[in-house]
Amino acid sequence: MTQDGNFIKTVFGLKIKQQRQKKNWSLQDLANETGMSKSYLNEIENGKKFPKHEKIIQLCEKLGCNYDDLVSTKLDKGLAPFTEILQSDFFKEIPLELFGINKSNLISIISDAPKKVTAFINTLIEISQNYNLGKERFYFAVLRSFQELYDNYFPEIEEKAQEYFIENNLHSKPKVEDFEQLLIQSFGYEIRTMNFENFGASGKLRSLFIPEKKLLLLNEKLSEDQRTFIFAKEIGFNVLHLNPRPNTYSWLDFTNFENLLNNFHASYFAGCLLIPKAALTEKLNDFFQLNQWEPDVFDQLIQEFTNSPETFYYRLTNILPPEFGIKDLFYLCFTKKKHSDKIHILKELHLNQQQAPHANATNEHYCRRWIAVKNLVSLKENEKLTDAQISHYKDSGLSYLVISTSQKNPFSDGTNRSYCLGILLNTNSLKKIKFAKSDRIKTISVGVTCETCSISDCEVRQAPPIRLEKELFNEEMRKSIQKIRKNLL
């Protein structure tokens, strides 16, 4: 069914509902009058069914309305704002089904107060425009919400990856050659390495898949680990039968949310192949039983599975909630360009609640006391640096065990990366992770951004606490107003 067809059915259903409500009839009342079933009429009103000509005539007679007005897609003044919502990209592109939302129920809600809902949606659109939030960033926000809803754990993909792992006799820490041969022999791929810059492409283009020829082109500057992940993800696209799919990595042919979701599923599958759940769970159990924090042991743990800290840190977000019951956590990936002091959050994920450190789109300065940020600054001579701290947020009173690894970006664009995993310290996490009480881990008071931070003696502050000062000023004004009122009343 085309979007136009859906729009026609939706508008017709709205008009039936509007005419029924004008007569103060229930659905059952209309069913009694017309002889049509209540369930059938409900489907009409929810835009799922469009009745035949003779049934429309019957509805017009019982509701006392004009046939041409009823079948027209033009809405009256009361429902006019609804047209704007239905035909807007905002409404069309929200994948409501991922969150268990029936679109017809949402339509029903909007139809009860179309002007107010339109104003609300327009407010969201205006906010996104003010902060330059394009479609891509909107889709990524939706995807993160979807991941957080399911604790970033998808057992169906885990199971299929495990089956594939066993069927193809893959071993711990599979080699790039293993995946390359599987793509060639099982899926008929041709794989070539080439210099994309000769064609004017940016160095950030890692791979290009040409589906017409099943040809996978790889940037010659890729590391072995990067090629391994790309191959594993390509296997995921095929095993999970994911289509549509993006054909470039990184994102260059971004077209719709389904592309993004399928890319996520393929990436999740790749993580399962590279770091099997059972093996990682066993190793983490042993690691968490250590009485002291041992960064070298953590680095060795990463190396047992992958040469990519990013893949390992992200895989932890899949495993910790279901296997250890640790659901209050966050994952962040920071970047810092060469010859720049600006820190950016490239990727983020918050499970169970919106944890304290989160991306900020207003160019505020992230707290330099965060271990991941300190690591980035310390990378001048070290190729890789792993450390941990207890981050205590004064305003919320919450504390997190934060483990971080920073490394030189293997791509030669001068950008370094820092990955961190933060685990909320509570009764459960303290019981599961013995070294969380290690005297080798310092407790540091931190903020979110300098502009909102109340730490007065911070030695690494990058900007004055202007937002906090404004809030304090407003609070003092409110207290003064209360005193004036109390004095005069």
Secondary structure as a PSIPRED ss2 file (coil, helix, strand):
# PSIPRED VFORMAT (PSIPRED V4.0)

   1 M C   1.000  0.000  0.000
   2 T C   1.000  0.000  0.000
   3 Q H   0.000  1.000  0.000
   4 D H   0.000  1.000  0.000
   5 G H   0.000  1.000  0.000
   6 N H   0.000  1.000  0.000
   7 F H   0.000  1.000  0.000
   8 I H   0.000  1.000  0.000
   9 K H   0.000  1.000  0.000
  10 T H   0.000  1.000  0.000
  11 V H   0.000  1.000  0.000
  12 F H   0.000  1.000  0.000
  13 G H   0.000  1.000  0.000
  14 L H   0.000  1.000  0.000
  15 K H   0.000  1.000  0.000
  16 I H   0.000  1.000  0.000
  17 K H   0.000  1.000  0.000
  18 Q H   0.000  1.000  0.000
  19 Q H   0.000  1.000  0.000
  20 R H   0.000  1.000  0.000
  21 Q H   0.000  1.000  0.000
  22 K H   0.000  1.000  0.000
  23 K C   1.000  0.000  0.000
  24 N C   1.000  0.000  0.000
  25 W C   1.000  0.000  0.000
  26 S C   1.000  0.000  0.000
  27 L H   0.000  1.000  0.000
  28 Q H   0.000  1.000  0.000
  29 D H   0.000  1.000  0.000
  30 L H   0.000  1.000  0.000
  31 A H   0.000  1.000  0.000
  32 N H   0.000  1.000  0.000
  33 E H   0.000  1.000  0.000
  34 T H   0.000  1.000  0.000
  35 G C   1.000  0.000  0.000
  36 M C   1.000  0.000  0.000
  37 S C   1.000  0.000  0.000
  38 K H   0.000  1.000  0.000
  39 S H   0.000  1.000  0.000
  40 Y H   0.000  1.000  0.000
  41 L H   0.000  1.000  0.000
  42 N H   0.000  1.000  0.000
  43 E H   0.000  1.000  0.000
  44 I H   0.000  1.000  0.000
  45 E H   0.000  1.000  0.000
  46 N C   1.000  0.000  0.000
  47 G C   1.000  0.000  0.000
  48 K C   1.000  0.000  0.000
  49 K C   1.000  0.000  0.000
  50 F C   1.000  0.000  0.000
  51 P C   1.000  0.000  0.000
  52 K C   1.000  0.000  0.000
  53 H H   0.000  1.000  0.000
  54 E H   0.000  1.000  0.000
  55 K H   0.000  1.000  0.000
  56 I H   0.000  1.000  0.000
  57 I H   0.000  1.000  0.000
  58 Q H   0.000  1.000  0.000
  59 L H   0.000  1.000  0.000
  60 C H   0.000  1.000  0.000
  61 E H   0.000  1.000  0.000
  62 K H   0.000  1.000  0.000
  63 L H   0.000  1.000  0.000
  64 G C   1.000  0.000  0.000
  65 C C   1.000  0.000  0.000
  66 N C   1.000  0.000  0.000
  67 Y H   0.000  1.000  0.000
  68 D H   0.000  1.000  0.000
  69 D H   0.000  1.000  0.000
  70 L H   0.000  1.000  0.000
  71 V H   0.000  1.000  0.000
  72 S C   1.000  0.000  0.000
  73 T C   1.000  0.000  0.000
  74 K C   1.000  0.000  0.000
  75 L C   1.000  0.000  0.000
  76 D C   1.000  0.000  0.000
  77 K C   1.000  0.000  0.000
  78 G C   1.000  0.000  0.000
  79 L C   1.000  0.000  0.000
  80 A H   0.000  1.000  0.000
  81 P H   0.000  1.000  0.000
  82 F H   0.000  1.000  0.000
  83 T H   0.000  1.000  0.000
  84 E H   0.000  1.000  0.000
  85 I H   0.000  1.000  0.000
  86 L H   0.000  1.000  0.000
  87 Q C   1.000  0.000  0.000
  88 S C   1.000  0.000  0.000
  89 D H   0.000  1.000  0.000
  90 F H   0.000  1.000  0.000
  91 F H   0.000  1.000  0.000
  92 K H   0.000  1.000  0.000
  93 E H   0.000  1.000  0.000
  94 I C   1.000  0.000  0.000
  95 P C   1.000  0.000  0.000
  96 L H   0.000  1.000  0.000
  97 E H   0.000  1.000  0.000
  98 L H   0.000  1.000  0.000
  99 F H   0.000  1.000  0.000
 100 G C   1.000  0.000  0.000
 101 I C   1.000  0.000  0.000
 102 N C   1.000  0.000  0.000
 103 K H   0.000  1.000  0.000
 104 S H   0.000  1.000  0.000
 105 N H   0.000  1.000  0.000
 106 L H   0.000  1.000  0.000
 107 I H   0.000  1.000  0.000
 108 S H   0.000  1.000  0.000
 109 I H   0.000  1.000  0.000
 110 I H   0.000  1.000  0.000
 111 S H   0.000  1.000  0.000
 112 D H   0.000  1.000  0.000
 113 A C   1.000  0.000  0.000
 114 P H   0.000  1.000  0.000
 115 K H   0.000  1.000  0.000
 116 K H   0.000  1.000  0.000
 117 V H   0.000  1.000  0.000
 118 T H   0.000  1.000  0.000
 119 A H   0.000  1.000  0.000
 120 F H   0.000  1.000  0.000
 121 I H   0.000  1.000  0.000
 122 N H   0.000  1.000  0.000
 123 T H   0.000  1.000  0.000
 124 L H   0.000  1.000  0.000
 125 I H   0.000  1.000  0.000
 126 E H   0.000  1.000  0.000
 127 I H   0.000  1.000  0.000
 128 S H   0.000  1.000  0.000
 129 Q H   0.000  1.000  0.000
 130 N H   0.000  1.000  0.000
 131 Y C   1.000  0.000  0.000
 132 N C   1.000  0.000  0.000
 133 L C   1.000  0.000  0.000
 134 G C   1.000  0.000  0.000
 135 K H   0.000  1.000  0.000
 136 E H   0.000  1.000  0.000
 137 R H   0.000  1.000  0.000
 138 F H   0.000  1.000  0.000
 139 Y H   0.000  1.000  0.000
 140 F H   0.000  1.000  0.000
 141 A H   0.000  1.000  0.000
 142 V H   0.000  1.000  0.000
 143 L H   0.000  1.000  0.000
 144 R H   0.000  1.000  0.000
 145 S H   0.000  1.000  0.000
 146 F H   0.000  1.000  0.000
 147 Q H   0.000  1.000  0.000
 148 E H   0.000  1.000  0.000
 149 L H   0.000  1.000  0.000
 150 Y C   1.000  0.000  0.000
 151 D C   1.000  0.000  0.000
 152 N C   1.000  0.000  0.000
 153 Y C   1.000  0.000  0.000
 154 F C   1.000  0.000  0.000
 155 P H   0.000  1.000  0.000
 156 E H   0.000  1.000  0.000
 157 I H   0.000  1.000  0.000
 158 E H   0.000  1.000  0.000
 159 E H   0.000  1.000  0.000
 160 K H   0.000  1.000  0.000
 161 A H   0.000  1.000  0.000
 162 Q H   0.000  1.000  0.000
 163 E H   0.000  1.000  0.000
 164 Y H   0.000  1.000  0.000
 165 F H   0.000  1.000  0.000
 166 I H   0.000  1.000  0.000
 167 E H   0.000  1.000  0.000
 168 N C   1.000  0.000  0.000
 169 N C   1.000  0.000  0.000
 170 L C   1.000  0.000  0.000
 171 H C   1.000  0.000  0.000
 172 S C   1.000  0.000  0.000
 173 K C   1.000  0.000  0.000
 174 P C   1.000  0.000  0.000
 175 K C   1.000  0.000  0.000
 176 V H   0.000  1.000  0.000
 177 E H   0.000  1.000  0.000
 178 D H   0.000  1.000  0.000
 179 F H   0.000  1.000  0.000
 180 E H   0.000  1.000  0.000
 181 Q H   0.000  1.000  0.000
 182 L H   0.000  1.000  0.000
 183 L H   0.000  1.000  0.000
 184 I H   0.000  1.000  0.000
 185 Q H   0.000  1.000  0.000
 186 S H   0.000  1.000  0.000
 187 F H   0.000  1.000  0.000
 188 G C   1.000  0.000  0.000
 189 Y C   1.000  0.000  0.000
 190 E E   0.000  0.000  1.000
 191 I E   0.000  0.000  1.000
 192 R E   0.000  0.000  1.000
 193 T E   0.000  0.000  1.000
 194 M E   0.000  0.000  1.000
 195 N C   1.000  0.000  0.000
 196 F H   0.000  1.000  0.000
 197 E H   0.000  1.000  0.000
 198 N H   0.000  1.000  0.000
 199 F H   0.000  1.000  0.000
 200 G C   1.000  0.000  0.000
 201 A C   1.000  0.000  0.000
 202 S C   1.000  0.000  0.000
 203 G C   1.000  0.000  0.000
 204 K C   1.000  0.000  0.000
 205 L C   1.000  0.000  0.000
 206 R C   1.000  0.000  0.000
 207 S E   0.000  0.000  1.000
 208 L E   0.000  0.000  1.000
 209 F E   0.000  0.000  1.000
 210 I E   0.000  0.000  1.000
 211 P C   1.000  0.000  0.000
 212 E C   1.000  0.000  0.000
 213 K C   1.000  0.000  0.000
 214 K C   1.000  0.000  0.000
 215 L E   0.000  0.000  1.000
 216 L E   0.000  0.000  1.000
 217 L E   0.000  0.000  1.000
 218 L E   0.000  0.000  1.000
 219 N E   0.000  0.000  1.000
 220 E C   1.000  0.000  0.000
 221 K C   1.000  0.000  0.000
 222 L C   1.000  0.000  0.000
 223 S C   1.000  0.000  0.000
 224 E H   0.000  1.000  0.000
 225 D H   0.000  1.000  0.000
 226 Q H   0.000  1.000  0.000
 227 R H   0.000  1.000  0.000
 228 T H   0.000  1.000  0.000
 229 F H   0.000  1.000  0.000
 230 I H   0.000  1.000  0.000
 231 F H   0.000  1.000  0.000
 232 A H   0.000  1.000  0.000
 233 K H   0.000  1.000  0.000
 234 E H   0.000  1.000  0.000
 235 I H   0.000  1.000  0.000
 236 G H   0.000  1.000  0.000
 237 F H   0.000  1.000  0.000
 238 N H   0.000  1.000  0.000
 239 V H   0.000  1.000  0.000
 240 L C   1.000  0.000  0.000
 241 H C   1.000  0.000  0.000
 242 L C   1.000  0.000  0.000
 243 N C   1.000  0.000  0.000
 244 P C   1.000  0.000  0.000
 245 R C   1.000  0.000  0.000
 246 P C   1.000  0.000  0.000
 247 N C   1.000  0.000  0.000
 248 T E   0.000  0.000  1.000
 249 Y E   0.000  0.000  1.000
 250 S C   1.000  0.000  0.000
 251 W C   1.000  0.000  0.000
 252 L C   1.000  0.000  0.000
 253 D C   1.000  0.000  0.000
 254 F C   1.000  0.000  0.000
 255 T C   1.000  0.000  0.000
 256 N C   1.000  0.000  0.000
 257 F H   0.000  1.000  0.000
 258 E H   0.000  1.000  0.000
 259 N H   0.000  1.000  0.000
 260 L H   0.000  1.000  0.000
 261 L H   0.000  1.000  0.000
 262 N H   0.000  1.000  0.000
 263 N H   0.000  1.000  0.000
 264 F H   0.000  1.000  0.000
 265 H H   0.000  1.000  0.000
 266 A H   0.000  1.000  0.000
 267 S H   0.000  1.000  0.000
 268 Y H   0.000  1.000  0.000
 269 F H   0.000  1.000  0.000
 270 A H   0.000  1.000  0.000
 271 G H   0.000  1.000  0.000
 272 C H   0.000  1.000  0.000
 273 L H   0.000  1.000  0.000
 274 L H   0.000  1.000  0.000
 275 I C   1.000  0.000  0.000
 276 P C   1.000  0.000  0.000
 277 K H   0.000  1.000  0.000
 278 A H   0.000  1.000  0.000
 279 A H   0.000  1.000  0.000
 280 L H   0.000  1.000  0.000
 281 T H   0.000  1.000  0.000
 282 E H   0.000  1.000  0.000
 283 K H   0.000  1.000  0.000
 284 L H   0.000  1.000  0.000
 285 N H   0.000  1.000  0.000
 286 D H   0.000  1.000  0.000
 287 F H   0.000  1.000  0.000
 288 F H   0.000  1.000  0.000
 289 Q C   1.000  0.000  0.000
 290 L C   1.000  0.000  0.000
 291 N C   1.000  0.000  0.000
 292 Q C   1.000  0.000  0.000
 293 W C   1.000  0.000  0.000
 294 E C   1.000  0.000  0.000
 295 P H   0.000  1.000  0.000
 296 D H   0.000  1.000  0.000
 297 V H   0.000  1.000  0.000
 298 F H   0.000  1.000  0.000
 299 D H   0.000  1.000  0.000
 300 Q H   0.000  1.000  0.000
 301 L H   0.000  1.000  0.000
 302 I H   0.000  1.000  0.000
 303 Q H   0.000  1.000  0.000
 304 E H   0.000  1.000  0.000
 305 F H   0.000  1.000  0.000
 306 T C   1.000  0.000  0.000
 307 N C   1.000  0.000  0.000
 308 S C   1.000  0.000  0.000
 309 P H   0.000  1.000  0.000
 310 E H   0.000  1.000  0.000
 311 T H   0.000  1.000  0.000
 312 F H   0.000  1.000  0.000
 313 Y H   0.000  1.000  0.000
 314 Y H   0.000  1.000  0.000
 315 R H   0.000  1.000  0.000
 316 L H   0.000  1.000  0.000
 317 T H   0.000  1.000  0.000
 318 N H   0.000  1.000  0.000
 319 I H   0.000  1.000  0.000
 320 L H   0.000  1.000  0.000
 321 P H   0.000  1.000  0.000
 322 P H   0.000  1.000  0.000
 323 E H   0.000  1.000  0.000
 324 F H   0.000  1.000  0.000
 325 G C   1.000  0.000  0.000
 326 I C   1.000  0.000  0.000
 327 K C   1.000  0.000  0.000
 328 D C   1.000  0.000  0.000
 329 L E   0.000  0.000  1.000
 330 F E   0.000  0.000  1.000
 331 Y E   0.000  0.000  1.000
 332 L E   0.000  0.000  1.000
 333 C E   0.000  0.000  1.000
 334 F E   0.000  0.000  1.000
 335 T E   0.000  0.000  1.000
 336 K E   0.000  0.000  1.000
 337 K E   0.000  0.000  1.000
 338 K C   1.000  0.000  0.000
 339 H C   1.000  0.000  0.000
 340 S C   1.000  0.000  0.000
 341 D C   1.000  0.000  0.000
 342 K C   1.000  0.000  0.000
 343 I E   0.000  0.000  1.000
 344 H E   0.000  0.000  1.000
 345 I E   0.000  0.000  1.000
 346 L E   0.000  0.000  1.000
 347 K E   0.000  0.000  1.000
 348 E E   0.000  0.000  1.000
 349 L E   0.000  0.000  1.000
 350 H E   0.000  0.000  1.000
 351 L E   0.000  0.000  1.000
 352 N C   1.000  0.000  0.000
 353 Q C   1.000  0.000  0.000
 354 Q C   1.000  0.000  0.000
 355 Q C   1.000  0.000  0.000
 356 A C   1.000  0.000  0.000
 357 P C   1.000  0.000  0.000
 358 H C   1.000  0.000  0.000
 359 A C   1.000  0.000  0.000
 360 N C   1.000  0.000  0.000
 361 A C   1.000  0.000  0.000
 362 T C   1.000  0.000  0.000
 363 N C   1.000  0.000  0.000
 364 E C   1.000  0.000  0.000
 365 H C   1.000  0.000  0.000
 366 Y E   0.000  0.000  1.000
 367 C C   1.000  0.000  0.000
 368 R C   1.000  0.000  0.000
 369 R C   1.000  0.000  0.000
 370 W C   1.000  0.000  0.000
 371 I H   0.000  1.000  0.000
 372 A H   0.000  1.000  0.000
 373 V H   0.000  1.000  0.000
 374 K H   0.000  1.000  0.000
 375 N H   0.000  1.000  0.000
 376 L H   0.000  1.000  0.000
 377 V H   0.000  1.000  0.000
 378 S C   1.000  0.000  0.000
 379 L C   1.000  0.000  0.000
 380 K C   1.000  0.000  0.000
 381 E C   1.000  0.000  0.000
 382 N C   1.000  0.000  0.000
 383 E C   1.000  0.000  0.000
 384 K E   0.000  0.000  1.000
 385 L E   0.000  0.000  1.000
 386 T E   0.000  0.000  1.000
 387 D E   0.000  0.000  1.000
 388 A E   0.000  0.000  1.000
 389 Q E   0.000  0.000  1.000
 390 I E   0.000  0.000  1.000
 391 S E   0.000  0.000  1.000
 392 H E   0.000  0.000  1.000
 393 Y E   0.000  0.000  1.000
 394 K C   1.000  0.000  0.000
 395 D C   1.000  0.000  0.000
 396 S C   1.000  0.000  0.000
 397 G C   1.000  0.000  0.000
 398 L C   1.000  0.000  0.000
 399 S E   0.000  0.000  1.000
 400 Y E   0.000  0.000  1.000
 401 L E   0.000  0.000  1.000
 402 V E   0.000  0.000  1.000
 403 I E   0.000  0.000  1.000
 404 S E   0.000  0.000  1.000
 405 T E   0.000  0.000  1.000
 406 S E   0.000  0.000  1.000
 407 Q E   0.000  0.000  1.000
 408 K C   1.000  0.000  0.000
 409 N C   1.000  0.000  0.000
 410 P C   1.000  0.000  0.000
 411 F C   1.000  0.000  0.000
 412 S C   1.000  0.000  0.000
 413 D C   1.000  0.000  0.000
 414 G C   1.000  0.000  0.000
 415 T E   0.000  0.000  1.000
 416 N E   0.000  0.000  1.000
 417 R E   0.000  0.000  1.000
 418 S E   0.000  0.000  1.000
 419 Y E   0.000  0.000  1.000
 420 C E   0.000  0.000  1.000
 421 L E   0.000  0.000  1.000
 422 G E   0.000  0.000  1.000
 423 I E   0.000  0.000  1.000
 424 L E   0.000  0.000  1.000
 425 L C   1.000  0.000  0.000
 426 N C   1.000  0.000  0.000
 427 T H   0.000  1.000  0.000
 428 N H   0.000  1.000  0.000
 429 S H   0.000  1.000  0.000
 430 L H   0.000  1.000  0.000
 431 K H   0.000  1.000  0.000
 432 K H   0.000  1.000  0.000
 433 I C   1.000  0.000  0.000
 434 K H   0.000  1.000  0.000
 435 F H   0.000  1.000  0.000
 436 A H   0.000  1.000  0.000
 437 K H   0.000  1.000  0.000
 438 S C   1.000  0.000  0.000
 439 D C   1.000  0.000  0.000
 440 R C   1.000  0.000  0.000
 441 I C   1.000  0.000  0.000
 442 K C   1.000  0.000  0.000
 443 T E   0.000  0.000  1.000
 444 I E   0.000  0.000  1.000
 445 S E   0.000  0.000  1.000
 446 V E   0.000  0.000  1.000
 447 G C   1.000  0.000  0.000
 448 V C   1.000  0.000  0.000
 449 T E   0.000  0.000  1.000
 450 C H   0.000  1.000  0.000
 451 E H   0.000  1.000  0.000
 452 T H   0.000  1.000  0.000
 453 C C   1.000  0.000  0.000
 454 S C   1.000  0.000  0.000
 455 I C   1.000  0.000  0.000
 456 S C   1.000  0.000  0.000
 457 D C   1.000  0.000  0.000
 458 C C   1.000  0.000  0.000
 459 E C   1.000  0.000  0.000
 460 V C   1.000  0.000  0.000
 461 R C   1.000  0.000  0.000
 462 Q C   1.000  0.000  0.000
 463 A C   1.000  0.000  0.000
 464 P C   1.000  0.000  0.000
 465 P C   1.000  0.000  0.000
 466 I H   0.000  1.000  0.000
 467 R H   0.000  1.000  0.000
 468 L H   0.000  1.000  0.000
 469 E H   0.000  1.000  0.000
 470 K H   0.000  1.000  0.000
 471 E H   0.000  1.000  0.000
 472 L H   0.000  1.000  0.000
 473 F H   0.000  1.000  0.000
 474 N H   0.000  1.000  0.000
 475 E H   0.000  1.000  0.000
 476 E H   0.000  1.000  0.000
 477 M H   0.000  1.000  0.000
 478 R H   0.000  1.000  0.000
 479 K H   0.000  1.000  0.000
 480 S H   0.000  1.000  0.000
 481 I H   0.000  1.000  0.000
 482 Q H   0.000  1.000  0.000
 483 K H   0.000  1.000  0.000
 484 I H   0.000  1.000  0.000
 485 R H   0.000  1.000  0.000
 486 K H   0.000  1.000  0.000
 487 N H   0.000  1.000  0.000
 488 L H   0.000  1.000  0.000
 489 L C   1.000  0.000  0.000
